[in-house]
Amino acid sequence: MFLYEWLDTNKVYENQREKYKLVPCGNNPIKAILFGPMAIGAVLSLITLISILSLPFYDEGEKFQWWIPLVTFCWNLFFLNLLPITARYIPDRVMYLDRQNQTVGFTFDIPGCEQRDDLGNYCFRWEEIVCRLTSKMGAPGVMNYFPEISHIDQEKYPKTIVTGSVVELSANPVHCYLLWECYVRFMDLSKPLPDVPVYEQHRHLDPITAEFDKKNNRPPDFWVDFSIEQQIEIRD
């Protein structure tokens, strides 16, 4: 990836994890742009694999079609470097939680919304945001569930509806509840940030968390100091 450095877009809501938490939009139409090149690359890679495996069955004098792996390599190289370009130049479509200001911001246009946050984006108060469980029929006889996060008044602000991305088994609605609980826990100012590795280097920047860690003598590198063996034990 020649354009790897472009992935670091210096977006405030991505870097200040003690303050912001992203809510990826599962129904972001921009993502569909990437599915085409990805599918083409997968097909070309499959054709290349088949052509290589068929080498032992070539007739005498039959030449290997070198243009197949060459085209595959060039196309996948193009797709790999397409990701940083889209990350830098295609606008995000995300909802993000602001723990310190207790607001929820949107990086896209919300008709009817007049309030703006510190970043100049449309926002609402945290208490105005709710989560509803939606379902869609997937495989025959299997119902898939998705968390639908939005403003409490969906009729007035339909653009705020964001379908949360649940990476676990979507046939079990409990994962939707757990995702929403994760957001609620992050926004709870009566508690410090969750003690998980992702916040290790950001805990001292959140006043409530810093005070909690000082009072409880929490080591600043609690997660970092675990040995590989201990990490494997915790994971298992």
FENNORTA-V79784 format. One record per pair of residues at least 24 apart in sequence whose C-alpha atoms are under 7 Angstrom apart, sorted by the first residue. I is the first residue (numbers start at 1). J is the second residue. Records with the same first field share a line. If there is no record, write none. Layout:
BEGIN
I=J ; J
END
This chain:
BEGIN
1=80 ; 81
2=81
3=81 ; 84
4=84
6=84 ; 88
7=84 ; 87 ; 88
9=88
17=199 ; 202
18=199 ; 202 ; 203 ; 205 ; 206
19=98 ; 99 ; 100
20=96 ; 97 ; 98 ; 99
21=96 ; 97 ; 98
22=94 ; 95 ; 96 ; 97
23=94 ; 95 ; 96 ; 164
24=94 ; 95 ; 164 ; 165
25=93 ; 94 ; 162 ; 163 ; 164 ; 165
26=163 ; 164 ; 165
27=163
28=93
37=79
41=72 ; 75 ; 76
44=72
45=72
99=186 ; 187
102=126 ; 187
110=159 ; 160
128=152
142=171
143=171
144=170 ; 171
145=170 ; 171 ; 172 ; 173
146=170 ; 176
147=176
197=223
END
